[in-house]
């Protein structure tokens, strides 16, 4: 995920992912990538919790 989202400001875009049985590791990787960019965890997953 870090490589996939490199150069994309995750605090300024909306990311849509199709989720299946691998949802936990995929979402965790996305959250870590966002946190490494300095994005607050709640902001990173705002669309998944609504």
C-alpha distance matrix in Angstrom:
0.0 3.8 5.4 4.8 6.0 8.2 11.7 11.2 13.1 11.6 15.0 16.7 15.1 15.0 12.1 13.6 12.2 14.7 14.7 16.6 17.3 13.7 13.2 13.1 10.3 8.0 9.4 9.3 5.6 5.8 9.0 8.2 6.1 9.2 11.6 10.9 11.8 14.9 14.4 16.5 15.1 17.8 17.0 13.3 14.6 17.9 17.8 17.0 19.9 22.5
3.8 0.0 3.8 5.5 5.5 5.9 9.5 10.0 11.7 11.0 14.3 16.2 15.4 16.2 13.9 16.1 15.3 18.2 18.3 20.3 20.9 17.2 16.5 16.0 13.1 11.4 12.1 11.2 7.6 7.7 9.8 7.9 5.0 8.3 10.2 8.4 9.3 12.7 13.1 15.7 15.1 18.2 17.2 13.8 15.9 19.1 19.6 19.2 21.8 24.4
5.4 3.8 0.0 3.8 5.6 5.1 8.8 10.0 12.7 12.8 16.4 17.5 16.4 17.4 15.1 17.1 16.2 18.9 19.5 21.4 22.2 18.6 18.4 18.4 15.4 13.3 14.7 14.4 10.6 10.6 13.3 11.7 8.6 11.6 13.8 11.6 12.0 15.6 16.2 19.1 18.6 21.5 20.1 16.7 18.8 21.8 21.8 21.7 24.6 26.8
4.8 5.5 3.8 0.0 3.8 5.7 8.8 8.7 11.7 11.3 15.1 15.8 13.9 14.5 11.9 13.6 12.9 15.6 16.7 18.9 20.3 17.0 16.5 17.2 14.7 11.8 13.2 13.8 10.4 9.4 12.7 12.2 9.1 11.3 14.3 13.1 12.8 16.3 16.0 18.8 18.1 20.4 18.8 15.3 17.0 19.8 19.3 19.3 22.5 24.4
6.0 5.5 5.6 3.8 0.0 3.8 6.2 5.3 8.0 7.7 11.4 12.2 10.8 12.0 10.1 12.7 12.9 16.2 17.4 20.1 21.7 18.5 17.3 17.7 15.6 12.7 12.9 13.6 10.5 8.4 11.0 10.9 7.2 8.5 11.7 10.7 9.7 13.1 12.6 15.7 15.5 17.8 15.8 12.6 14.8 17.3 17.2 17.7 20.7 22.5
8.2 5.9 5.1 5.7 3.8 0.0 3.8 5.5 8.2 9.3 12.6 13.4 12.9 14.9 13.5 16.4 16.7 20.0 21.1 23.7 25.0 21.6 20.6 20.7 18.3 15.8 16.1 16.1 12.8 11.3 13.3 12.2 8.4 9.9 12.4 10.3 9.0 12.8 13.4 16.8 17.3 19.8 17.8 14.9 17.7 20.1 20.4 21.1 23.9 25.7
11.7 9.5 8.8 8.8 6.2 3.8 0.0 3.8 6.3 8.9 11.6 11.5 11.7 14.4 14.0 17.2 18.3 21.7 23.3 26.2 27.8 24.6 23.3 23.6 21.5 18.8 18.6 18.9 15.9 13.8 15.4 14.8 11.0 11.3 13.8 11.9 9.5 12.9 13.5 17.2 18.3 20.5 17.9 15.6 18.7 20.5 20.8 22.2 24.8 26.2
11.2 10.0 10.0 8.7 5.3 5.5 3.8 0.0 3.8 5.8 8.8 8.4 7.9 10.6 10.4 13.8 15.4 19.0 20.7 23.8 25.8 22.9 21.2 21.7 20.2 17.2 16.6 17.4 14.8 12.1 13.7 14.0 10.3 9.7 12.9 12.1 9.3 12.3 11.8 15.3 16.3 17.9 15.1 12.8 15.7 17.2 17.3 18.9 21.6 22.7
13.1 11.7 12.7 11.7 8.0 8.2 6.3 3.8 0.0 3.8 5.4 5.5 6.6 9.8 10.7 14.5 16.5 20.2 21.7 25.0 26.9 24.1 21.9 22.1 21.0 18.2 16.8 17.4 15.5 12.4 13.0 13.6 10.4 8.5 11.2 11.0 7.6 9.7 8.9 12.4 14.0 15.4 12.3 10.8 14.2 15.2 15.9 17.9 20.1 21.1
11.6 11.0 12.8 11.3 7.7 9.3 8.9 5.8 3.8 0.0 3.8 5.4 5.4 7.4 8.0 11.7 13.6 17.4 18.5 21.9 23.8 21.1 18.6 18.8 18.0 15.3 13.5 14.3 12.9 9.5 9.8 11.2 8.6 6.1 9.3 10.2 7.5 9.2 7.1 10.1 10.9 12.2 9.2 7.2 10.4 11.7 12.5 14.2 16.4 17.6
15.0 14.3 16.4 15.1 11.4 12.6 11.6 8.8 5.4 3.8 0.0 3.8 5.9 8.1 10.0 13.6 16.0 19.7 20.7 24.2 26.1 23.7 20.8 20.7 20.4 18.0 15.6 16.3 15.5 12.1 11.4 13.0 11.1 7.7 9.9 11.4 8.5 8.5 5.9 8.4 10.2 10.7 7.3 7.0 10.4 10.6 12.1 14.5 15.9 16.7
16.7 16.2 17.5 15.8 12.2 13.4 11.5 8.4 5.5 5.4 3.8 0.0 3.8 7.1 9.8 13.4 16.3 20.0 21.6 25.3 27.6 25.3 22.6 23.0 22.8 19.9 17.8 19.1 18.1 14.5 14.5 16.2 13.9 10.9 13.5 14.6 11.3 11.9 9.7 12.1 13.8 13.8 10.1 9.9 12.7 12.4 13.0 15.9 17.6 17.7
15.1 15.4 16.4 13.9 10.8 12.9 11.7 7.9 6.6 5.4 5.9 3.8 0.0 3.8 6.4 9.8 12.9 16.5 18.5 22.2 24.7 22.7 20.0 21.0 20.9 17.7 15.8 17.7 16.7 13.0 13.8 15.9 13.5 11.1 14.4 15.6 12.8 14.0 11.4 13.6 14.3 14.3 10.8 9.7 11.7 11.6 11.2 13.9 16.3 16.3
15.0 16.2 17.4 14.5 12.0 14.9 14.4 10.6 9.8 7.4 8.1 7.1 3.8 0.0 3.8 6.6 10.0 13.4 15.4 19.2 21.9 20.3 17.4 18.8 19.2 15.9 13.9 16.4 15.9 12.1 13.1 15.9 14.1 11.8 15.1 16.9 14.8 15.8 12.7 14.1 13.9 13.3 10.3 8.9 9.7 9.4 8.0 10.7 13.4 13.3
12.1 13.9 15.1 11.9 10.1 13.5 14.0 10.4 10.7 8.0 10.0 9.8 6.4 3.8 0.0 3.8 6.6 10.2 12.2 15.9 18.6 16.8 14.2 15.9 16.0 12.5 11.0 13.9 13.1 9.6 11.4 14.2 12.4 11.1 14.7 16.2 14.7 16.3 13.5 14.9 13.9 14.0 11.6 9.1 9.4 10.3 8.5 9.9 13.3 13.9
13.6 16.1 17.1 13.6 12.7 16.4 17.2 13.8 14.5 11.7 13.6 13.4 9.8 6.6 3.8 0.0 3.8 6.9 9.3 13.1 16.2 15.0 12.5 14.9 15.6 12.1 11.0 14.4 14.1 11.1 13.2 16.3 14.9 14.0 17.4 19.2 18.1 19.7 16.7 17.7 16.1 15.7 14.0 11.5 10.5 11.4 8.6 9.1 12.8 13.2
12.2 15.3 16.2 12.9 12.9 16.7 18.3 15.4 16.5 13.6 16.0 16.3 12.9 10.0 6.6 3.8 0.0 3.8 6.0 9.6 12.6 11.4 9.3 12.2 12.7 9.2 9.0 12.6 12.3 10.1 12.7 15.5 14.6 14.6 17.8 19.4 19.0 20.8 18.1 18.9 16.8 16.9 15.8 12.8 11.5 13.2 10.6 9.7 13.5 14.6
14.7 18.2 18.9 15.6 16.2 20.0 21.7 19.0 20.2 17.4 19.7 20.0 16.5 13.4 10.2 6.9 3.8 0.0 3.8 6.8 10.4 10.1 8.7 12.2 13.2 10.2 10.6 14.3 14.4 13.0 15.5 18.2 17.7 18.0 21.0 22.6 22.5 24.3 21.6 22.1 19.6 19.6 19.0 16.1 14.1 15.8 12.8 11.3 14.8 15.9
14.7 18.3 19.5 16.7 17.4 21.1 23.3 20.7 21.7 18.5 20.7 21.6 18.5 15.4 12.2 9.3 6.0 3.8 0.0 3.8 7.0 7.1 5.3 9.1 10.6 8.4 8.8 12.3 13.2 12.4 14.5 17.2 17.4 17.9 20.4 22.3 22.8 24.2 21.6 21.7 18.7 18.7 18.9 16.0 13.6 15.6 13.1 10.6 13.7 15.4
16.6 20.3 21.4 18.9 20.1 23.7 26.2 23.8 25.0 21.9 24.2 25.3 22.2 19.2 15.9 13.1 9.6 6.8 3.8 0.0 3.8 5.4 5.6 9.2 10.7 9.6 10.8 13.7 14.7 14.8 16.9 19.2 19.8 20.7 22.9 24.6 25.5 27.1 24.6 24.6 21.3 21.6 22.1 19.2 16.7 18.9 16.6 13.7 16.4 18.3
17.3 20.9 22.2 20.3 21.7 25.0 27.8 25.8 26.9 23.8 26.1 27.6 24.7 21.9 18.6 16.2 12.6 10.4 7.0 3.8 0.0 3.8 5.5 7.9 9.5 9.7 11.3 13.3 14.7 15.7 17.4 19.2 20.3 21.6 23.4 25.0 26.4 27.8 25.7 25.4 21.9 22.5 23.5 20.6 18.1 20.6 18.9 15.6 17.8 20.2
13.7 17.2 18.6 17.0 18.5 21.6 24.6 22.9 24.1 21.1 23.7 25.3 22.7 20.3 16.8 15.0 11.4 10.1 7.1 5.4 3.8 0.0 3.8 5.7 6.1 6.3 8.6 10.3 11.1 12.5 14.5 15.9 16.9 18.6 20.3 21.6 23.2 24.8 22.9 22.9 19.6 20.8 21.6 18.4 16.4 19.4 18.1 15.1 17.5 20.2
13.2 16.5 18.4 16.5 17.3 20.6 23.3 21.2 21.9 18.6 20.8 22.6 20.0 17.4 14.2 12.5 9.3 8.7 5.3 5.6 5.5 3.8 0.0 3.8 5.8 5.3 5.8 8.3 9.9 10.5 11.9 14.1 15.3 16.3 18.0 19.8 21.2 22.4 20.2 19.9 16.5 17.3 18.2 15.1 12.9 15.7 14.5 11.3 13.7 16.5
13.1 16.0 18.4 17.2 17.7 20.7 23.6 21.7 22.1 18.8 20.7 23.0 21.0 18.8 15.9 14.9 12.2 12.2 9.1 9.2 7.9 5.7 3.8 0.0 3.8 5.5 5.3 5.9 8.5 9.9 10.5 12.1 14.2 15.3 16.2 18.2 20.0 20.9 19.0 18.4 14.8 16.0 17.6 14.6 12.6 15.8 15.5 12.2 13.9 17.3
10.3 13.1 15.4 14.7 15.6 18.3 21.5 20.2 21.0 18.0 20.4 22.8 20.9 19.2 16.0 15.6 12.7 13.2 10.6 10.7 9.5 6.1 5.8 3.8 0.0 3.8 5.6 5.0 6.1 8.6 9.8 10.4 12.2 14.2 15.1 16.3 18.5 19.9 18.5 18.5 15.3 17.3 18.4 15.1 14.0 17.6 17.4 14.6 16.7 20.0
8.0 11.4 13.3 11.8 12.7 15.8 18.8 17.2 18.2 15.3 18.0 19.9 17.7 15.9 12.5 12.1 9.2 10.2 8.4 9.6 9.7 6.3 5.3 5.5 3.8 0.0 3.8 5.4 5.2 6.3 8.7 10.0 10.7 12.5 14.3 15.5 16.9 18.7 17.1 17.6 14.7 16.4 16.8 13.2 12.3 15.8 15.1 12.8 15.5 18.4
9.4 12.1 14.7 13.2 12.9 16.1 18.6 16.6 16.8 13.5 15.6 17.8 15.8 13.9 11.0 11.0 9.0 10.6 8.8 10.8 11.3 8.6 5.8 5.3 5.6 3.8 0.0 3.8 5.4 5.0 6.2 8.6 9.8 10.5 12.2 14.2 15.4 16.6 14.4 14.4 11.3 12.7 13.4 10.0 8.7 12.2 12.0 9.6 12.0 15.2
9.3 11.2 14.4 13.8 13.6 16.1 18.9 17.4 17.4 14.3 16.3 19.1 17.7 16.4 13.9 14.4 12.6 14.3 12.3 13.7 13.3 10.3 8.3 5.9 5.0 5.4 3.8 0.0 3.8 5.4 5.1 6.2 8.6 9.8 10.5 12.2 14.3 15.2 13.8 13.6 10.4 12.7 13.9 10.7 10.1 13.9 14.6 12.3 14.0 17.5
5.6 7.6 10.6 10.4 10.5 12.8 15.9 14.8 15.5 12.9 15.5 18.1 16.7 15.9 13.1 14.1 12.3 14.4 13.2 14.7 14.7 11.1 9.9 8.5 6.1 5.2 5.4 3.8 0.0 3.8 5.5 5.2 6.2 8.6 9.9 10.6 12.6 14.4 13.4 14.3 11.9 14.6 15.0 11.4 11.8 15.5 16.0 14.3 16.6 19.7
5.8 7.7 10.6 9.4 8.4 11.3 13.8 12.1 12.4 9.5 12.1 14.5 13.0 12.1 9.6 11.1 10.1 13.0 12.4 14.8 15.7 12.5 10.5 9.9 8.6 6.3 5.0 5.4 3.8 0.0 3.8 5.5 5.1 6.2 8.6 9.9 10.8 12.6 11.0 12.1 10.0 12.3 12.0 8.2 9.0 12.5 12.8 11.9 14.4 17.1
9.0 9.8 13.3 12.7 11.0 13.3 15.4 13.7 13.0 9.8 11.4 14.5 13.8 13.1 11.4 13.2 12.7 15.5 14.5 16.9 17.4 14.5 11.9 10.5 9.8 8.7 6.2 5.1 5.5 3.8 0.0 3.8 5.4 5.1 6.1 8.6 9.9 10.5 8.7 9.0 6.5 9.3 9.7 6.4 7.4 11.0 12.4 11.4 13.0 16.1
8.2 7.9 11.7 12.2 10.9 12.2 14.8 14.0 13.6 11.2 13.0 16.2 15.9 15.9 14.2 16.3 15.5 18.2 17.2 19.2 19.2 15.9 14.1 12.1 10.4 10.0 8.6 6.2 5.2 5.5 3.8 0.0 3.8 5.4 5.0 6.1 8.6 9.7 9.4 10.2 8.5 12.0 12.4 9.5 11.1 14.6 16.2 15.2 16.7 19.9
6.1 5.0 8.6 9.1 7.2 8.4 11.0 10.3 10.4 8.6 11.1 13.9 13.5 14.1 12.4 14.9 14.6 17.7 17.4 19.8 20.3 16.9 15.3 14.2 12.2 10.7 9.8 8.6 6.2 5.1 5.4 3.8 0.0 3.8 5.5 5.2 6.5 8.9 8.8 10.9 10.1 13.4 12.6 9.5 11.8 15.0 16.2 15.9 18.0 20.6
9.2 8.3 11.6 11.3 8.5 9.9 11.3 9.7 8.5 6.1 7.7 10.9 11.1 11.8 11.1 14.0 14.6 18.0 17.9 20.7 21.6 18.6 16.3 15.3 14.2 12.5 10.5 9.8 8.6 6.2 5.1 5.4 3.8 0.0 3.8 5.4 5.1 6.5 5.2 7.6 7.4 10.3 9.1 6.3 9.4 12.1 13.8 14.1 15.8 18.2
11.6 10.2 13.8 14.3 11.7 12.4 13.8 12.9 11.2 9.3 9.9 13.5 14.4 15.1 14.7 17.4 17.8 21.0 20.4 22.9 23.4 20.3 18.0 16.2 15.1 14.3 12.2 10.5 9.9 8.6 6.1 5.0 5.5 3.8 0.0 3.8 5.2 4.9 4.9 6.2 6.4 10.0 9.8 8.0 10.9 13.5 15.9 16.0 17.0 19.6
10.9 8.4 11.6 13.1 10.7 10.3 11.9 12.1 11.0 10.2 11.4 14.6 15.6 16.9 16.2 19.2 19.4 22.6 22.3 24.6 25.0 21.6 19.8 18.2 16.3 15.5 14.2 12.2 10.6 9.9 8.6 6.1 5.2 5.4 3.8 0.0 3.8 5.3 7.3 9.6 10.3 13.8 13.2 11.2 14.2 16.9 19.0 19.1 20.5 23.1
11.8 9.3 12.0 12.8 9.7 9.0 9.5 9.3 7.6 7.5 8.5 11.3 12.8 14.8 14.7 18.1 19.0 22.5 22.8 25.5 26.4 23.2 21.2 20.0 18.5 16.9 15.4 14.3 12.6 10.8 9.9 8.6 6.5 5.1 5.2 3.8 0.0 3.8 5.6 9.0 10.7 13.6 12.0 10.4 13.9 16.0 18.0 18.9 20.4 22.4
14.9 12.7 15.6 16.3 13.1 12.8 12.9 12.3 9.7 9.2 8.5 11.9 14.0 15.8 16.3 19.7 20.8 24.3 24.2 27.1 27.8 24.8 22.4 20.9 19.9 18.7 16.6 15.2 14.4 12.6 10.5 9.7 8.9 6.5 4.9 5.3 3.8 0.0 3.8 6.4 9.0 11.7 10.5 10.0 13.6 15.2 17.8 18.8 19.6 21.6
14.4 13.1 16.2 16.0 12.6 13.4 13.5 11.8 8.9 7.1 5.9 9.7 11.4 12.7 13.5 16.7 18.1 21.6 21.6 24.6 25.7 22.9 20.2 19.0 18.5 17.1 14.4 13.8 13.4 11.0 8.7 9.4 8.8 5.2 4.9 7.3 5.6 3.8 0.0 3.8 6.3 8.5 6.8 6.4 10.1 11.4 14.1 15.3 16.0 17.9
16.5 15.7 19.1 18.8 15.7 16.8 17.2 15.3 12.4 10.1 8.4 12.1 13.6 14.1 14.9 17.7 18.9 22.1 21.7 24.6 25.4 22.9 19.9 18.4 18.5 17.6 14.4 13.6 14.3 12.1 9.0 10.2 10.9 7.6 6.2 9.6 9.0 6.4 3.8 0.0 3.8 5.5 5.3 6.2 9.0 10.0 13.3 14.2 14.1 16.1
15.1 15.1 18.6 18.1 15.5 17.3 18.3 16.3 14.0 10.9 10.2 13.8 14.3 13.9 13.9 16.1 16.8 19.6 18.7 21.3 21.9 19.6 16.5 14.8 15.3 14.7 11.3 10.4 11.9 10.0 6.5 8.5 10.1 7.4 6.4 10.3 10.7 9.0 6.3 3.8 0.0 3.8 5.4 5.0 6.5 8.5 11.6 11.5 11.4 14.1
17.8 18.2 21.5 20.4 17.8 19.8 20.5 17.9 15.4 12.2 10.7 13.8 14.3 13.3 14.0 15.7 16.9 19.6 18.7 21.6 22.5 20.8 17.3 16.0 17.3 16.4 12.7 12.7 14.6 12.3 9.3 12.0 13.4 10.3 10.0 13.8 13.6 11.7 8.5 5.5 3.8 0.0 3.8 5.4 5.5 5.8 9.5 9.8 8.8 11.0
17.0 17.2 20.1 18.8 15.8 17.8 17.9 15.1 12.3 9.2 7.3 10.1 10.8 10.3 11.6 14.0 15.8 19.0 18.9 22.1 23.5 21.6 18.2 17.6 18.4 16.8 13.4 13.9 15.0 12.0 9.7 12.4 12.6 9.1 9.8 13.2 12.0 10.5 6.8 5.3 5.4 3.8 0.0 3.8 5.5 5.1 8.4 10.1 10.1 11.4
13.3 13.8 16.7 15.3 12.6 14.9 15.6 12.8 10.8 7.2 7.0 9.9 9.7 8.9 9.1 11.5 12.8 16.1 16.0 19.2 20.6 18.4 15.1 14.6 15.1 13.2 10.0 10.7 11.4 8.2 6.4 9.5 9.5 6.3 8.0 11.2 10.4 10.0 6.4 6.2 5.0 5.4 3.8 0.0 3.8 5.8 8.0 8.9 10.1 12.1
14.6 15.9 18.8 17.0 14.8 17.7 18.7 15.7 14.2 10.4 10.4 12.7 11.7 9.7 9.4 10.5 11.5 14.1 13.6 16.7 18.1 16.4 12.9 12.6 14.0 12.3 8.7 10.1 11.8 9.0 7.4 11.1 11.8 9.4 10.9 14.2 13.9 13.6 10.1 9.0 6.5 5.5 5.5 3.8 0.0 3.8 5.6 5.3 6.5 8.9
17.9 19.1 21.8 19.8 17.3 20.1 20.5 17.2 15.2 11.7 10.6 12.4 11.6 9.4 10.3 11.4 13.2 15.8 15.6 18.9 20.6 19.4 15.7 15.8 17.6 15.8 12.2 13.9 15.5 12.5 11.0 14.6 15.0 12.1 13.5 16.9 16.0 15.2 11.4 10.0 8.5 5.8 5.1 5.8 3.8 0.0 3.8 5.6 5.5 6.5
17.8 19.6 21.8 19.3 17.2 20.4 20.8 17.3 15.9 12.5 12.1 13.0 11.2 8.0 8.5 8.6 10.6 12.8 13.1 16.6 18.9 18.1 14.5 15.5 17.4 15.1 12.0 14.6 16.0 12.8 12.4 16.2 16.2 13.8 15.9 19.0 18.0 17.8 14.1 13.3 11.6 9.5 8.4 8.0 5.6 3.8 0.0 3.8 5.5 5.5
17.0 19.2 21.7 19.3 17.7 21.1 22.2 18.9 17.9 14.2 14.5 15.9 13.9 10.7 9.9 9.1 9.7 11.3 10.6 13.7 15.6 15.1 11.3 12.2 14.6 12.8 9.6 12.3 14.3 11.9 11.4 15.2 15.9 14.1 16.0 19.1 18.9 18.8 15.3 14.2 11.5 9.8 10.1 8.9 5.3 5.6 3.8 0.0 3.8 5.7
19.9 21.8 24.6 22.5 20.7 23.9 24.8 21.6 20.1 16.4 15.9 17.6 16.3 13.4 13.3 12.8 13.5 14.8 13.7 16.4 17.8 17.5 13.7 13.9 16.7 15.5 12.0 14.0 16.6 14.4 13.0 16.7 18.0 15.8 17.0 20.5 20.4 19.6 16.0 14.1 11.4 8.8 10.1 10.1 6.5 5.5 5.5 3.8 0.0 3.8
22.5 24.4 26.8 24.4 22.5 25.7 26.2 22.7 21.1 17.6 16.7 17.7 16.3 13.3 13.9 13.2 14.6 15.9 15.4 18.3 20.2 20.2 16.5 17.3 20.0 18.4 15.2 17.5 19.7 17.1 16.1 19.9 20.6 18.2 19.6 23.1 22.4 21.6 17.9 16.1 14.1 11.0 11.4 12.1 8.9 6.5 5.5 5.7 3.8 0.0
